[in-house]
């Protein structure tokens, strides 16, 4: 299986998951964005704590 087949299979799986379980997909997406927001906030606090 090459990269192209893996990419197509991944996209098909995501589409199937969104269609079959939209609430679960929305929850997963929300958690992912929340995690990115938390990481950005932590990085911001770290950068602010570095002395000039």
ModelCIF file with pLDDT and N, C-alpha, C, O atoms, coordinates in Angstrom:
data_MODEL
#
_entry.id   MODEL 
#
_entity.id                         1 
_entity.type                       polymer 
_entity.pdbx_number_of_molecules   1 
#
_entity_poly.entity_id                      1 
_entity_poly.type                           'polypeptide(L)' 
_entity_poly.nstd_linkage                   no 
_entity_poly.nstd_monomer                   no 
_entity_poly.pdbx_seq_one_letter_code       
;(UNK)(UNK)(UNK)(UNK)(UNK)(UNK)(UNK)(UNK)(UNK)(UNK)(UNK)(UNK)(UNK)(UNK)(UNK)(UNK)
(UNK)(UNK)(UNK)(UNK)(UNK)(UNK)(UNK)(UNK)(UNK)(UNK)(UNK)(UNK)(UNK)(UNK)(UNK)(UNK)
(UNK)(UNK)(UNK)(UNK)(UNK)(UNK)(UNK)(UNK)(UNK)(UNK)(UNK)(UNK)(UNK)(UNK)(UNK)(UNK)
(UNK)(UNK)(UNK)(UNK)
;
_entity_poly.pdbx_seq_one_letter_code_can   XXXXXXXXXXXXXXXXXXXXXXXXXXXXXXXXXXXXXXXXXXXXXXXXXXXX 
_entity_poly.pdbx_strand_id                 A 
#
loop_
_entity_poly_seq.entity_id 
_entity_poly_seq.num 
_entity_poly_seq.mon_id 
_entity_poly_seq.hetero 
1 1  UNK n 
1 2  UNK n 
1 3  UNK n 
1 4  UNK n 
1 5  UNK n 
1 6  UNK n 
1 7  UNK n 
1 8  UNK n 
1 9  UNK n 
1 10 UNK n 
1 11 UNK n 
1 12 UNK n 
1 13 UNK n 
1 14 UNK n 
1 15 UNK n 
1 16 UNK n 
1 17 UNK n 
1 18 UNK n 
1 19 UNK n 
1 20 UNK n 
1 21 UNK n 
1 22 UNK n 
1 23 UNK n 
1 24 UNK n 
1 25 UNK n 
1 26 UNK n 
1 27 UNK n 
1 28 UNK n 
1 29 UNK n 
1 30 UNK n 
1 31 UNK n 
1 32 UNK n 
1 33 UNK n 
1 34 UNK n 
1 35 UNK n 
1 36 UNK n 
1 37 UNK n 
1 38 UNK n 
1 39 UNK n 
1 40 UNK n 
1 41 UNK n 
1 42 UNK n 
1 43 UNK n 
1 44 UNK n 
1 45 UNK n 
1 46 UNK n 
1 47 UNK n 
1 48 UNK n 
1 49 UNK n 
1 50 UNK n 
1 51 UNK n 
1 52 UNK n 
#
_struct_asym.id          A 
_struct_asym.entity_id   1 
#
loop_
_ma_qa_metric.id 
_ma_qa_metric.mode 
_ma_qa_metric.name 
_ma_qa_metric.software_group_id 
_ma_qa_metric.type 
1 global pLDDT . pLDDT 
2 local  pLDDT . pLDDT 
#
_ma_qa_metric_global.metric_id      1 
_ma_qa_metric_global.metric_value   93.19 
_ma_qa_metric_global.model_id       1 
_ma_qa_metric_global.ordinal_id     1 
#
loop_
_ma_qa_metric_local.label_asym_id 
_ma_qa_metric_local.label_comp_id 
_ma_qa_metric_local.label_seq_id 
_ma_qa_metric_local.metric_id 
_ma_qa_metric_local.metric_value 
_ma_qa_metric_local.model_id 
_ma_qa_metric_local.ordinal_id 
A UNK 1  2 67.00 1 1  
A UNK 2  2 90.00 1 2  
A UNK 3  2 92.00 1 3  
A UNK 4  2 93.00 1 4  
A UNK 5  2 94.00 1 5  
A UNK 6  2 95.00 1 6  
A UNK 7  2 95.00 1 7  
A UNK 8  2 95.00 1 8  
A UNK 9  2 95.00 1 9  
A UNK 10 2 95.00 1 10 
A UNK 11 2 94.00 1 11 
A UNK 12 2 96.00 1 12 
A UNK 13 2 94.00 1 13 
A UNK 14 2 90.00 1 14 
A UNK 15 2 93.00 1 15 
A UNK 16 2 94.00 1 16 
A UNK 17 2 90.00 1 17 
A UNK 18 2 90.00 1 18 
A UNK 19 2 95.00 1 19 
A UNK 20 2 96.00 1 20 
A UNK 21 2 93.00 1 21 
A UNK 22 2 93.00 1 22 
A UNK 23 2 95.00 1 23 
A UNK 24 2 91.00 1 24 
A UNK 25 2 90.00 1 25 
A UNK 26 2 93.00 1 26 
A UNK 27 2 94.00 1 27 
A UNK 28 2 91.00 1 28 
A UNK 29 2 92.00 1 29 
A UNK 30 2 96.00 1 30 
A UNK 31 2 96.00 1 31 
A UNK 32 2 95.00 1 32 
A UNK 33 2 97.00 1 33 
A UNK 34 2 97.00 1 34 
A UNK 35 2 97.00 1 35 
A UNK 36 2 97.00 1 36 
A UNK 37 2 96.00 1 37 
A UNK 38 2 97.00 1 38 
A UNK 39 2 97.00 1 39 
A UNK 40 2 97.00 1 40 
A UNK 41 2 97.00 1 41 
A UNK 42 2 97.00 1 42 
A UNK 43 2 96.00 1 43 
A UNK 44 2 96.00 1 44 
A UNK 45 2 96.00 1 45 
A UNK 46 2 95.00 1 46 
A UNK 47 2 95.00 1 47 
A UNK 48 2 95.00 1 48 
A UNK 49 2 94.00 1 49 
A UNK 50 2 93.00 1 50 
A UNK 51 2 85.00 1 51 
A UNK 52 2 70.00 1 52 
#
loop_
_atom_site.group_PDB 
_atom_site.id 
_atom_site.type_symbol 
_atom_site.label_atom_id 
_atom_site.label_alt_id 
_atom_site.label_comp_id 
_atom_site.label_asym_id 
_atom_site.label_entity_id 
_atom_site.label_seq_id 
_atom_site.pdbx_PDB_ins_code 
_atom_site.Cartn_x 
_atom_site.Cartn_y 
_atom_site.Cartn_z 
_atom_site.occupancy 
_atom_site.B_iso_or_equiv 
_atom_site.pdbx_formal_charge 
_atom_site.auth_seq_id 
_atom_site.auth_comp_id 
_atom_site.auth_asym_id 
_atom_site.auth_atom_id 
_atom_site.pdbx_PDB_model_num 
ATOM 1   N N  . UNK A 1 1  ? 0.858   -1.184 0.000  1.00 67.00 ? 1  UNK A N  1 
ATOM 2   C CA . UNK A 1 1  ? 0.000   0.000  0.000  1.00 67.00 ? 1  UNK A CA 1 
ATOM 3   C C  . UNK A 1 1  ? 0.897   1.238  0.000  1.00 67.00 ? 1  UNK A C  1 
ATOM 4   O O  . UNK A 1 1  ? 1.755   1.388  0.869  1.00 67.00 ? 1  UNK A O  1 
ATOM 5   N N  . UNK A 1 2  ? 0.698   2.105  -0.959 1.00 90.00 ? 2  UNK A N  1 
ATOM 6   C CA . UNK A 1 2  ? 1.531   3.298  -1.011 1.00 90.00 ? 2  UNK A CA 1 
ATOM 7   C C  . UNK A 1 2  ? 0.827   4.487  -0.350 1.00 90.00 ? 2  UNK A C  1 
ATOM 8   O O  . UNK A 1 2  ? -0.290  4.366  0.154  1.00 90.00 ? 2  UNK A O  1 
ATOM 9   N N  . UNK A 1 3  ? 1.498   5.621  -0.366 1.00 92.00 ? 3  UNK A N  1 
ATOM 10  C CA . UNK A 1 3  ? 0.981   6.806  0.324  1.00 92.00 ? 3  UNK A CA 1 
ATOM 11  C C  . UNK A 1 3  ? -0.353  7.279  -0.255 1.00 92.00 ? 3  UNK A C  1 
ATOM 12  O O  . UNK A 1 3  ? -1.227  7.729  0.487  1.00 92.00 ? 3  UNK A O  1 
ATOM 13  N N  . UNK A 1 4  ? -0.511  7.181  -1.555 1.00 93.00 ? 4  UNK A N  1 
ATOM 14  C CA . UNK A 1 4  ? -1.748  7.628  -2.191 1.00 93.00 ? 4  UNK A CA 1 
ATOM 15  C C  . UNK A 1 4  ? -2.941  6.801  -1.704 1.00 93.00 ? 4  UNK A C  1 
ATOM 16  O O  . UNK A 1 4  ? -3.996  7.353  -1.391 1.00 93.00 ? 4  UNK A O  1 
ATOM 17  N N  . UNK A 1 5  ? -2.771  5.479  -1.642 1.00 94.00 ? 5  UNK A N  1 
ATOM 18  C CA . UNK A 1 5  ? -3.856  4.611  -1.172 1.00 94.00 ? 5  UNK A CA 1 
ATOM 19  C C  . UNK A 1 5  ? -4.171  4.872  0.298  1.00 94.00 ? 5  UNK A C  1 
ATOM 20  O O  . UNK A 1 5  ? -5.332  4.858  0.706  1.00 94.00 ? 5  UNK A O  1 
ATOM 21  N N  . UNK A 1 6  ? -3.130  5.108  1.084  1.00 95.00 ? 6  UNK A N  1 
ATOM 22  C CA . UNK A 1 6  ? -3.324  5.394  2.503  1.00 95.00 ? 6  UNK A CA 1 
ATOM 23  C C  . UNK A 1 6  ? -4.082  6.706  2.697  1.00 95.00 ? 6  UNK A C  1 
ATOM 24  O O  . UNK A 1 6  ? -4.951  6.801  3.563  1.00 95.00 ? 6  UNK A O  1 
ATOM 25  N N  . UNK A 1 7  ? -3.752  7.720  1.889  1.00 95.00 ? 7  UNK A N  1 
ATOM 26  C CA . UNK A 1 7  ? -4.431  9.008  1.981  1.00 95.00 ? 7  UNK A CA 1 
ATOM 27  C C  . UNK A 1 7  ? -5.910  8.873  1.610  1.00 95.00 ? 7  UNK A C  1 
ATOM 28  O O  . UNK A 1 7  ? -6.777  9.421  2.289  1.00 95.00 ? 7  UNK A O  1 
ATOM 29  N N  . UNK A 1 8  ? -6.188  8.146  0.538  1.00 95.00 ? 8  UNK A N  1 
ATOM 30  C CA . UNK A 1 8  ? -7.578  7.945  0.101  1.00 95.00 ? 8  UNK A CA 1 
ATOM 31  C C  . UNK A 1 8  ? -8.359  7.161  1.155  1.00 95.00 ? 8  UNK A C  1 
ATOM 32  O O  . UNK A 1 8  ? -9.512  7.483  1.441  1.00 95.00 ? 8  UNK A O  1 
ATOM 33  N N  . UNK A 1 9  ? -7.734  6.136  1.730  1.00 95.00 ? 9  UNK A N  1 
ATOM 34  C CA . UNK A 1 9  ? -8.401  5.336  2.764  1.00 95.00 ? 9  UNK A CA 1 
ATOM 35  C C  . UNK A 1 9  ? -8.670  6.182  4.011  1.00 95.00 ? 9  UNK A C  1 
ATOM 36  O O  . UNK A 1 9  ? -9.719  6.044  4.640  1.00 95.00 ? 9  UNK A O  1 
ATOM 37  N N  . UNK A 1 10 ? -7.731  7.052  4.367  1.00 95.00 ? 10 UNK A N  1 
ATOM 38  C CA . UNK A 1 10 ? -7.919  7.920  5.536  1.00 95.00 ? 10 UNK A CA 1 
ATOM 39  C C  . UNK A 1 10 ? -9.062  8.909  5.318  1.00 95.00 ? 10 UNK A C  1 
ATOM 40  O O  . UNK A 1 10 ? -9.881  9.129  6.210  1.00 95.00 ? 10 UNK A O  1 
ATOM 41  N N  . UNK A 1 11 ? -9.107  9.494  4.145  1.00 94.00 ? 11 UNK A N  1 
ATOM 42  C CA . UNK A 1 11 ? -10.185 10.440 3.833  1.00 94.00 ? 11 UNK A CA 1 
ATOM 43  C C  . UNK A 1 11 ? -11.531 9.728  3.826  1.00 94.00 ? 11 UNK A C  1 
ATOM 44  O O  . UNK A 1 11 ? -12.523 10.269 4.315  1.00 94.00 ? 11 UNK A O  1 
ATOM 45  N N  . UNK A 1 12 ? -11.570 8.528  3.279  1.00 96.00 ? 12 UNK A N  1 
ATOM 46  C CA . UNK A 1 12 ? -12.817 7.753  3.254  1.00 96.00 ? 12 UNK A CA 1 
ATOM 47  C C  . UNK A 1 12 ? -13.264 7.412  4.674  1.00 96.00 ? 12 UNK A C  1 
ATOM 48  O O  . UNK A 1 12 ? -14.454 7.473  4.981  1.00 96.00 ? 12 UNK A O  1 
ATOM 49  N N  . UNK A 1 13 ? -12.320 7.054  5.536  1.00 94.00 ? 13 UNK A N  1 
ATOM 50  C CA . UNK A 1 13 ? -12.670 6.733  6.916  1.00 94.00 ? 13 UNK A CA 1 
ATOM 51  C C  . UNK A 1 13 ? -13.220 7.953  7.646  1.00 94.00 ? 13 UNK A C  1 
ATOM 52  O O  . UNK A 1 13 ? -14.212 7.848  8.367  1.00 94.00 ? 13 UNK A O  1 
ATOM 53  N N  . UNK A 1 14 ? -12.590 9.101  7.467  1.00 90.00 ? 14 UNK A N  1 
ATOM 54  C CA . UNK A 1 14 ? -13.067 10.324 8.118  1.00 90.00 ? 14 UNK A CA 1 
ATOM 55  C C  . UNK A 1 14 ? -14.463 10.677 7.621  1.00 90.00 ? 14 UNK A C  1 
ATOM 56  O O  . UNK A 1 14 ? -15.330 11.040 8.417  1.00 90.00 ? 14 UNK A O  1 
ATOM 57  N N  . UNK A 1 15 ? -14.688 10.575 6.328  1.00 93.00 ? 15 UNK A N  1 
ATOM 58  C CA . UNK A 1 15 ? -16.009 10.861 5.772  1.00 93.00 ? 15 UNK A CA 1 
ATOM 59  C C  . UNK A 1 15 ? -17.046 9.898  6.333  1.00 93.00 ? 15 UNK A C  1 
ATOM 60  O O  . UNK A 1 15 ? -18.143 10.316 6.705  1.00 93.00 ? 15 UNK A O  1 
ATOM 61  N N  . UNK A 1 16 ? -16.709 8.612  6.397  1.00 94.00 ? 16 UNK A N  1 
ATOM 62  C CA . UNK A 1 16 ? -17.634 7.621  6.957  1.00 94.00 ? 16 UNK A CA 1 
ATOM 63  C C  . UNK A 1 16 ? -17.940 7.936  8.423  1.00 94.00 ? 16 UNK A C  1 
ATOM 64  O O  . UNK A 1 16 ? -19.092 7.851  8.847  1.00 94.00 ? 16 UNK A O  1 
ATOM 65  N N  . UNK A 1 17 ? -16.915 8.297  9.194  1.00 90.00 ? 17 UNK A N  1 
ATOM 66  C CA . UNK A 1 17 ? -17.106 8.592  10.616 1.00 90.00 ? 17 UNK A CA 1 
ATOM 67  C C  . UNK A 1 17 ? -18.006 9.810  10.806 1.00 90.00 ? 17 UNK A C  1 
ATOM 68  O O  . UNK A 1 17 ? -18.888 9.800  11.664 1.00 90.00 ? 17 UNK A O  1 
ATOM 69  N N  . UNK A 1 18 ? -17.789 10.852 10.014 1.00 90.00 ? 18 UNK A N  1 
ATOM 70  C CA . UNK A 1 18 ? -18.601 12.070 10.126 1.00 90.00 ? 18 UNK A CA 1 
ATOM 71  C C  . UNK A 1 18 ? -20.055 11.778 9.751  1.00 90.00 ? 18 UNK A C  1 
ATOM 72  O O  . UNK A 1 18 ? -20.974 12.295 10.386 1.00 90.00 ? 18 UNK A O  1 
ATOM 73  N N  . UNK A 1 19 ? -20.265 10.959 8.729  1.00 95.00 ? 19 UNK A N  1 
ATOM 74  C CA . UNK A 1 19 ? -21.620 10.651 8.291  1.00 95.00 ? 19 UNK A CA 1 
ATOM 75  C C  . UNK A 1 19 ? -22.328 9.734  9.284  1.00 95.00 ? 19 UNK A C  1 
ATOM 76  O O  . UNK A 1 19 ? -23.509 9.921  9.576  1.00 95.00 ? 19 UNK A O  1 
ATOM 77  N N  . UNK A 1 20 ? -21.606 8.748  9.799  1.00 96.00 ? 20 UNK A N  1 
ATOM 78  C CA . UNK A 1 20 ? -22.253 7.774  10.677 1.00 96.00 ? 20 UNK A CA 1 
ATOM 79  C C  . UNK A 1 20 ? -22.399 8.266  12.116 1.00 96.00 ? 20 UNK A C  1 
ATOM 80  O O  . UNK A 1 20 ? -23.354 7.881  12.792 1.00 96.00 ? 20 UNK A O  1 
ATOM 81  N N  . UNK A 1 21 ? -21.493 9.095  12.600 1.00 93.00 ? 21 UNK A N  1 
ATOM 82  C CA . UNK A 1 21 ? -21.543 9.588  13.976 1.00 93.00 ? 21 UNK A CA 1 
ATOM 83  C C  . UNK A 1 21 ? -21.227 11.078 14.019 1.00 93.00 ? 21 UNK A C  1 
ATOM 84  O O  . UNK A 1 21 ? -20.140 11.458 14.455 1.00 93.00 ? 21 UNK A O  1 
ATOM 85  N N  . UNK A 1 22 ? -22.149 11.933 13.575 1.00 93.00 ? 22 UNK A N  1 
ATOM 86  C CA . UNK A 1 22 ? -21.840 13.364 13.533 1.00 93.00 ? 22 UNK A CA 1 
ATOM 87  C C  . UNK A 1 22 ? -21.594 13.969 14.919 1.00 93.00 ? 22 UNK A C  1 
ATOM 88  O O  . UNK A 1 22 ? -20.775 14.877 15.061 1.00 93.00 ? 22 UNK A O  1 
ATOM 89  N N  . UNK A 1 23 ? -22.303 13.466 15.947 1.00 95.00 ? 23 UNK A N  1 
ATOM 90  C CA . UNK A 1 23 ? -22.089 14.008 17.289 1.00 95.00 ? 23 UNK A CA 1 
ATOM 91  C C  . UNK A 1 23 ? -20.693 13.660 17.793 1.00 95.00 ? 23 UNK A C  1 
ATOM 92  O O  . UNK A 1 23 ? -20.010 14.498 18.383 1.00 95.00 ? 23 UNK A O  1 
ATOM 93  N N  . UNK A 1 24 ? -20.276 12.426 17.556 1.00 91.00 ? 24 UNK A N  1 
ATOM 94  C CA . UNK A 1 24 ? -18.943 11.999 17.961 1.00 91.00 ? 24 UNK A CA 1 
ATOM 95  C C  . UNK A 1 24 ? -17.853 12.759 17.224 1.00 91.00 ? 24 UNK A C  1 
ATOM 96  O O  . UNK A 1 24 ? -16.837 13.126 17.814 1.00 91.00 ? 24 UNK A O  1 
ATOM 97  N N  . UNK A 1 25 ? -18.066 12.997 15.929 1.00 90.00 ? 25 UNK A N  1 
ATOM 98  C CA . UNK A 1 25 ? -17.092 13.746 15.139 1.00 90.00 ? 25 UNK A CA 1 
ATOM 99  C C  . UNK A 1 25 ? -16.997 15.189 15.630 1.00 90.00 ? 25 UNK A C  1 
ATOM 100 O O  . UNK A 1 25 ? -15.903 15.748 15.711 1.00 90.00 ? 25 UNK A O  1 
ATOM 101 N N  . UNK A 1 26 ? -18.135 15.791 15.956 1.00 93.00 ? 26 UNK A N  1 
ATOM 102 C CA . UNK A 1 26 ? -18.128 17.160 16.472 1.00 93.00 ? 26 UNK A CA 1 
ATOM 103 C C  . UNK A 1 26 ? -17.414 17.230 17.821 1.00 93.00 ? 26 UNK A C  1 
ATOM 104 O O  . UNK A 1 26 ? -16.670 18.173 18.090 1.00 93.00 ? 26 UNK A O  1 
ATOM 105 N N  . UNK A 1 27 ? -17.644 16.237 18.655 1.00 94.00 ? 27 UNK A N  1 
ATOM 106 C CA . UNK A 1 27 ? -16.986 16.188 19.955 1.00 94.00 ? 27 UNK A CA 1 
ATOM 107 C C  . UNK A 1 27 ? -15.471 16.032 19.784 1.00 94.00 ? 27 UNK A C  1 
ATOM 108 O O  . UNK A 1 27 ? -14.696 16.696 20.472 1.00 94.00 ? 27 UNK A O  1 
ATOM 109 N N  . UNK A 1 28 ? -15.059 15.168 18.881 1.00 91.00 ? 28 UNK A N  1 
ATOM 110 C CA . UNK A 1 28 ? -13.637 14.956 18.617 1.00 91.00 ? 28 UNK A CA 1 
ATOM 111 C C  . UNK A 1 28 ? -12.990 16.239 18.092 1.00 91.00 ? 28 UNK A C  1 
ATOM 112 O O  . UNK A 1 28 ? -11.894 16.598 18.522 1.00 91.00 ? 28 UNK A O  1 
ATOM 113 N N  . UNK A 1 29 ? -13.651 16.921 17.178 1.00 92.00 ? 29 UNK A N  1 
ATOM 114 C CA . UNK A 1 29 ? -13.142 18.164 16.612 1.00 92.00 ? 29 UNK A CA 1 
ATOM 115 C C  . UNK A 1 29 ? -13.044 19.236 17.689 1.00 92.00 ? 29 UNK A C  1 
ATOM 116 O O  . UNK A 1 29 ? -12.062 19.976 17.746 1.00 92.00 ? 29 UNK A O  1 
ATOM 117 N N  . UNK A 1 30 ? -14.060 19.321 18.543 1.00 96.00 ? 30 UNK A N  1 
ATOM 118 C CA . UNK A 1 30 ? -14.059 20.296 19.632 1.00 96.00 ? 30 UNK A CA 1 
ATOM 119 C C  . UNK A 1 30 ? -12.905 20.035 20.590 1.00 96.00 ? 30 UNK A C  1 
ATOM 120 O O  . UNK A 1 30 ? -12.226 20.970 21.013 1.00 96.00 ? 30 UNK A O  1 
ATOM 121 N N  . UNK A 1 31 ? -12.680 18.766 20.934 1.00 96.00 ? 31 UNK A N  1 
ATOM 122 C CA . UNK A 1 31 ? -11.578 18.423 21.821 1.00 96.00 ? 31 UNK A CA 1 
ATOM 123 C C  . UNK A 1 31 ? -10.227 18.762 21.192 1.00 96.00 ? 31 UNK A C  1 
ATOM 124 O O  . UNK A 1 31 ? -9.322  19.236 21.879 1.00 96.00 ? 31 UNK A O  1 
ATOM 125 N N  . UNK A 1 32 ? -10.092 18.520 19.898 1.00 95.00 ? 32 UNK A N  1 
ATOM 126 C CA . UNK A 1 32 ? -8.835  18.823 19.210 1.00 95.00 ? 32 UNK A CA 1 
ATOM 127 C C  . UNK A 1 32 ? -8.564  20.328 19.232 1.00 95.00 ? 32 UNK A C  1 
ATOM 128 O O  . UNK A 1 32 ? -7.441  20.753 19.506 1.00 95.00 ? 32 UNK A O  1 
ATOM 129 N N  . UNK A 1 33 ? -9.582  21.127 18.946 1.00 97.00 ? 33 UNK A N  1 
ATOM 130 C CA . UNK A 1 33 ? -9.400  22.579 18.971 1.00 97.00 ? 33 UNK A CA 1 
ATOM 131 C C  . UNK A 1 33 ? -9.132  23.086 20.380 1.00 97.00 ? 33 UNK A C  1 
ATOM 132 O O  . UNK A 1 33 ? -8.341  24.010 20.569 1.00 97.00 ? 33 UNK A O  1 
ATOM 133 N N  . UNK A 1 34 ? -9.778  22.495 21.357 1.00 97.00 ? 34 UNK A N  1 
ATOM 134 C CA . UNK A 1 34 ? -9.536  22.872 22.750 1.00 97.00 ? 34 UNK A CA 1 
ATOM 135 C C  . UNK A 1 34 ? -8.098  22.563 23.140 1.00 97.00 ? 34 UNK A C  1 
ATOM 136 O O  . UNK A 1 34 ? -7.456  23.362 23.821 1.00 97.00 ? 34 UNK A O  1 
ATOM 137 N N  . UNK A 1 35 ? -7.594  21.428 22.721 1.00 97.00 ? 35 UNK A N  1 
ATOM 138 C CA . UNK A 1 35 ? -6.207  21.066 22.997 1.00 97.00 ? 35 UNK A CA 1 
ATOM 139 C C  . UNK A 1 35 ? -5.222  22.026 22.346 1.00 97.00 ? 35 UNK A C  1 
ATOM 140 O O  . UNK A 1 35 ? -4.219  22.400 22.953 1.00 97.00 ? 35 UNK A O  1 
ATOM 141 N N  . UNK A 1 36 ? -5.508  22.424 21.114 1.00 97.00 ? 36 UNK A N  1 
ATOM 142 C CA . UNK A 1 36 ? -4.643  23.392 20.440 1.00 97.00 ? 36 UNK A CA 1 
ATOM 143 C C  . UNK A 1 36 ? -4.677  24.743 21.146 1.00 97.00 ? 36 UNK A C  1 
ATOM 144 O O  . UNK A 1 36 ? -3.654  25.417 21.264 1.00 97.00 ? 36 UNK A O  1 
ATOM 145 N N  . UNK A 1 37 ? -5.854  25.130 21.612 1.00 96.00 ? 37 UNK A N  1 
ATOM 146 C CA . UNK A 1 37 ? -5.973  26.393 22.351 1.00 96.00 ? 37 UNK A CA 1 
ATOM 147 C C  . UNK A 1 37 ? -5.197  26.358 23.649 1.00 96.00 ? 37 UNK A C  1 
ATOM 148 O O  . UNK A 1 37 ? -4.541  27.334 24.013 1.00 96.00 ? 37 UNK A O  1 
ATOM 149 N N  . UNK A 1 38 ? -5.268  25.248 24.345 1.00 97.00 ? 38 UNK A N  1 
ATOM 150 C CA . UNK A 1 38 ? -4.523  25.095 25.596 1.00 97.00 ? 38 UNK A CA 1 
ATOM 151 C C  . UNK A 1 38 ? -3.022  25.131 25.333 1.00 97.00 ? 38 UNK A C  1 
ATOM 152 O O  . UNK A 1 38 ? -2.274  25.753 26.087 1.00 97.00 ? 38 UNK A O  1 
ATOM 153 N N  . UNK A 1 39 ? -2.581  24.472 24.274 1.00 97.00 ? 39 UNK A N  1 
ATOM 154 C CA . UNK A 1 39 ? -1.159  24.476 23.930 1.00 97.00 ? 39 UNK A CA 1 
ATOM 155 C C  . UNK A 1 39 ? -0.690  25.896 23.583 1.00 97.00 ? 39 UNK A C  1 
ATOM 156 O O  . UNK A 1 39 ? 0.396   26.308 23.992 1.00 97.00 ? 39 UNK A O  1 
ATOM 157 N N  . UNK A 1 40 ? -1.495  26.629 22.841 1.00 97.00 ? 40 UNK A N  1 
ATOM 158 C CA . UNK A 1 40 ? -1.140  28.005 22.479 1.00 97.00 ? 40 UNK A CA 1 
ATOM 159 C C  . UNK A 1 40 ? -1.074  28.895 23.721 1.00 97.00 ? 40 UNK A C  1 
ATOM 160 O O  . UNK A 1 40 ? -0.180  29.733 23.841 1.00 97.00 ? 40 UNK A O  1 
ATOM 161 N N  . UNK A 1 41 ? -2.009  28.713 24.631 1.00 97.00 ? 41 UNK A N  1 
ATOM 162 C CA . UNK A 1 41 ? -1.997  29.502 25.868 1.00 97.00 ? 41 UNK A CA 1 
ATOM 163 C C  . UNK A 1 41 ? -0.766  29.181 26.706 1.00 97.00 ? 41 UNK A C  1 
ATOM 164 O O  . UNK A 1 41 ? -0.145  30.084 27.265 1.00 97.00 ? 41 UNK A O  1 
ATOM 165 N N  . UNK A 1 42 ? -0.411  27.909 26.796 1.00 97.00 ? 42 UNK A N  1 
ATOM 166 C CA . UNK A 1 42 ? 0.783   27.510 27.547 1.00 97.00 ? 42 UNK A CA 1 
ATOM 167 C C  . UNK A 1 42 ? 2.049   28.095 26.919 1.00 97.00 ? 42 UNK A C  1 
ATOM 168 O O  . UNK A 1 42 ? 2.932   28.570 27.633 1.00 97.00 ? 42 UNK A O  1 
ATOM 169 N N  . UNK A 1 43 ? 2.139   28.063 25.602 1.00 96.00 ? 43 UNK A N  1 
ATOM 170 C CA . UNK A 1 43 ? 3.287   28.636 24.913 1.00 96.00 ? 43 UNK A CA 1 
ATOM 171 C C  . UNK A 1 43 ? 3.357   30.139 25.142 1.00 96.00 ? 43 UNK A C  1 
ATOM 172 O O  . UNK A 1 43 ? 4.440   30.689 25.340 1.00 96.00 ? 43 UNK A O  1 
ATOM 173 N N  . UNK A 1 44 ? 2.210   30.800 25.115 1.00 96.00 ? 44 UNK A N  1 
ATOM 174 C CA . UNK A 1 44 ? 2.163   32.239 25.371 1.00 96.00 ? 44 UNK A CA 1 
ATOM 175 C C  . UNK A 1 44 ? 2.652   32.566 26.774 1.00 96.00 ? 44 UNK A C  1 
ATOM 176 O O  . UNK A 1 44 ? 3.417   33.513 26.957 1.00 96.00 ? 44 UNK A O  1 
ATOM 177 N N  . UNK A 1 45 ? 2.218   31.794 27.770 1.00 96.00 ? 45 UNK A N  1 
ATOM 178 C CA . UNK A 1 45 ? 2.664   32.012 29.146 1.00 96.00 ? 45 UNK A CA 1 
ATOM 179 C C  . UNK A 1 45 ? 4.165   31.775 29.267 1.00 96.00 ? 45 UNK A C  1 
ATOM 180 O O  . UNK A 1 45 ? 4.854   32.521 29.964 1.00 96.00 ? 45 UNK A O  1 
ATOM 181 N N  . UNK A 1 46 ? 4.677   30.748 28.600 1.00 95.00 ? 46 UNK A N  1 
ATOM 182 C CA . UNK A 1 46 ? 6.106   30.456 28.630 1.00 95.00 ? 46 UNK A CA 1 
ATOM 183 C C  . UNK A 1 46 ? 6.901   31.604 28.025 1.00 95.00 ? 46 UNK A C  1 
ATOM 184 O O  . UNK A 1 46 ? 7.899   32.044 28.597 1.00 95.00 ? 46 UNK A O  1 
ATOM 185 N N  . UNK A 1 47 ? 6.460   32.088 26.869 1.00 95.00 ? 47 UNK A N  1 
ATOM 186 C CA . UNK A 1 47 ? 7.174   33.186 26.206 1.00 95.00 ? 47 UNK A CA 1 
ATOM 187 C C  . UNK A 1 47 ? 7.121   34.464 27.035 1.00 95.00 ? 47 UNK A C  1 
ATOM 188 O O  . UNK A 1 47 ? 8.074   35.244 27.030 1.00 95.00 ? 47 UNK A O  1 
ATOM 189 N N  . UNK A 1 48 ? 6.015   34.687 27.747 1.00 95.00 ? 48 UNK A N  1 
ATOM 190 C CA . UNK A 1 48 ? 5.900   35.885 28.581 1.00 95.00 ? 48 UNK A CA 1 
ATOM 191 C C  . UNK A 1 48 ? 6.797   35.795 29.804 1.00 95.00 ? 48 UNK A C  1 
ATOM 192 O O  . UNK A 1 48 ? 7.216   36.821 30.341 1.00 95.00 ? 48 UNK A O  1 
ATOM 193 N N  . UNK A 1 49 ? 7.095   34.584 30.248 1.00 94.00 ? 49 UNK A N  1 
ATOM 194 C CA . UNK A 1 49 ? 7.906   34.397 31.445 1.00 94.00 ? 49 UNK A CA 1 
ATOM 195 C C  . UNK A 1 49 ? 9.401   34.519 31.170 1.00 94.00 ? 49 UNK A C  1 
ATOM 196 O O  . UNK A 1 49 ? 10.194  34.632 32.104 1.00 94.00 ? 49 UNK A O  1 
ATOM 197 N N  . UNK A 1 50 ? 9.792   34.496 29.897 1.00 93.00 ? 50 UNK A N  1 
ATOM 198 C CA . UNK A 1 50 ? 11.203  34.617 29.560 1.00 93.00 ? 50 UNK A CA 1 
ATOM 199 C C  . UNK A 1 50 ? 11.622  36.071 29.756 1.00 93.00 ? 50 UNK A C  1 
ATOM 200 O O  . UNK A 1 50 ? 11.004  36.977 29.198 1.00 93.00 ? 50 UNK A O  1 
ATOM 201 N N  . UNK A 1 51 ? 12.675  36.297 30.552 1.00 85.00 ? 51 UNK A N  1 
ATOM 202 C CA . UNK A 1 51 ? 13.102  37.688 30.761 1.00 85.00 ? 51 UNK A CA 1 
ATOM 203 C C  . UNK A 1 51 ? 13.712  38.284 29.500 1.00 85.00 ? 51 UNK A C  1 
ATOM 204 O O  . UNK A 1 51 ? 14.265  37.575 28.658 1.00 85.00 ? 51 UNK A O  1 
ATOM 205 N N  . UNK A 1 52 ? 13.599  39.586 29.393 1.00 70.00 ? 52 UNK A N  1 
ATOM 206 C CA . UNK A 1 52 ? 14.139  40.296 28.223 1.00 70.00 ? 52 UNK A CA 1 
ATOM 207 C C  . UNK A 1 52 ? 15.624  40.308 28.236 1.00 70.00 ? 52 UNK A C  1 
ATOM 208 O O  . UNK A 1 52 ? 16.244  40.862 27.329 1.00 70.00 ? 52 UNK A O  1 
#
